[in-house]
Amino acid sequence: MNTTNSMTRNFSTRNEKDLFFKILLFSSVVIVVCAVADMSRPKKQLITFTHQNFDEFSNFDQIHIPSDPQVVAKMITALNPELSKSRIDNIAMKIHQAFAHYKIEPQIVLAIIDTESKFNHELVSSTGDLSMAQVNVEVWNKEFSRLNLKLINPEKLKVDQTYSLEVMAKILSLLKTRYGKSDRRWYARYHSKTRKHKKLYMAKLDTRMKILQASL
């Protein structure tokens, strides 16, 4: 009687062990199959908002976005949905044309314009900055004169949106050429060269960068 019970217990133990190893083998096969399937699945190309060691602001400014008028118009709409479609399309086309020959990402341009003027071309600041690009003619004409560049025409700047954007493109290009390699946020110098004011300005730009990123 004892011998029979002992054989039964041993048989049961072997069955449990066999079942355990079968389950373990099956689980391993399932994990491998799932891993292979995941590797073969096409990955979506996403524009991600990340923080790296540069500073606390996002890196969305470095992502290449085509300056296609439709893309630019979509981003302007995200920043200023109250603007009419015809006005948005008109501004988008002018931005596309003005920056066509400059390697400056459109999200940088739009964030600056929205921060400076909310796309109001008639705006005149307390310091005399003009147009939607808010160009300080006195300051920049000194620099243009030093570089032997054609001086900015303030009267034309007031009435000609295309001209104002062309001037903005030239200014940003100068800043990028001069500071792009040494200053991660070179474009914040459009507002100020001082560290304190640049950081405050960057905070405003970054708020708009997040809106633009979410719109794409």
LUMTIKOL-856948 format. One record per residue (C-alpha): residue number from 1; x, y, z. Coordinates in steps of 0.5 Angstrom, whole numbers, plus 500, padded with zeros to 3 digits. Layout:
N
num,xx,yy,zz
NUM,X,Y,Z
...
***
This chain:
216
num,xx,yy,zz
1,500,500,500
2,506,505,502
3,509,503,496
4,503,505,491
5,502,511,494
6,510,513,493
7,510,511,486
8,503,516,485
9,506,522,489
10,513,521,484
11,509,520,478
12,505,527,480
13,511,531,481
14,514,529,474
15,508,531,471
16,508,538,474
17,515,539,473
18,514,537,465
19,508,542,465
20,512,547,468
21,518,546,463
22,512,546,457
23,509,553,460
24,516,556,460
25,518,554,453
26,511,556,450
27,512,563,454
28,519,564,451
29,517,562,444
30,511,567,445
31,516,573,447
32,521,572,442
33,515,572,436
34,512,578,439
35,519,581,439
36,520,580,432
37,514,582,430
38,515,589,434
39,521,590,430
40,518,589,423
41,513,594,425
42,513,600,421
43,515,606,426
44,511,613,426
45,516,619,425
46,514,623,431
47,516,630,433
48,518,629,440
49,518,634,445
50,525,633,449
51,529,636,454
52,536,635,454
53,543,638,457
54,542,645,453
55,537,648,458
56,530,648,460
57,527,650,454
58,525,645,448
59,529,643,442
60,523,644,437
61,527,649,434
62,532,645,431
63,527,640,428
64,527,641,420
65,520,643,418
66,519,645,411
67,517,653,410
68,511,651,405
69,506,656,405
70,500,651,407
71,505,648,413
72,506,656,415
73,499,657,415
74,497,652,419
75,502,654,425
76,500,661,424
77,493,659,425
78,495,655,432
79,498,661,434
80,492,666,432
81,486,662,431
82,482,669,431
83,486,671,424
84,482,671,418
85,484,665,413
86,485,670,408
87,490,674,412
88,493,668,415
89,494,665,408
90,497,672,405
91,502,672,411
92,504,665,410
93,506,666,403
94,510,672,405
95,514,669,410
96,515,663,405
97,518,668,400
98,522,672,405
99,526,666,408
100,526,662,402
101,534,663,401
102,535,663,409
103,536,656,413
104,532,659,418
105,526,654,421
106,519,657,420
107,517,655,427
108,523,660,430
109,520,666,425
110,513,665,427
111,515,664,435
112,518,671,434
113,513,675,430
114,507,672,435
115,511,674,441
116,513,681,438
117,507,683,435
118,501,678,435
119,502,679,427
120,500,686,428
121,503,690,422
122,501,697,424
123,504,696,431
124,509,701,434
125,512,699,440
126,514,704,446
127,522,704,443
128,519,705,436
129,520,698,433
130,516,698,427
131,512,692,423
132,510,685,425
133,517,684,425
134,518,690,430
135,525,692,427
136,528,697,431
137,531,701,425
138,536,706,429
139,539,700,432
140,540,696,426
141,541,701,421
142,548,702,425
143,549,695,424
144,547,695,417
145,552,701,416
146,558,698,419
147,557,692,415
148,556,696,408
149,549,693,407
150,543,697,404
151,540,701,410
152,533,700,412
153,527,704,410
154,523,706,416
155,517,708,412
156,517,702,407
157,517,698,413
158,511,701,416
159,507,699,410
160,510,694,406
161,509,687,410
162,514,683,405
163,519,688,406
164,519,688,413
165,519,680,413
166,525,681,408
167,529,685,413
168,527,680,419
169,530,675,415
170,536,679,414
171,537,680,421
172,536,673,423
173,541,671,418
174,546,676,421
175,545,673,428
176,545,666,426
177,552,667,422
178,555,671,428
179,552,667,434
180,550,660,431
181,556,656,433
182,557,659,440
183,550,660,442
184,545,655,442
185,539,660,443
186,542,665,438
187,535,667,435
188,533,670,442
189,538,676,441
190,533,678,436
191,530,681,442
192,536,682,447
193,544,680,447
194,544,680,455
195,543,674,458
196,537,676,463
197,533,679,458
198,535,673,453
199,532,668,458
200,526,672,459
201,525,672,452
202,526,665,451
203,521,663,456
204,516,667,451
205,518,664,445
206,518,657,448
207,511,657,450
208,509,659,443
209,514,653,440
210,510,648,444
211,503,651,441
212,507,650,434
213,509,643,436
214,502,641,438
215,499,643,431
216,503,639,427
***
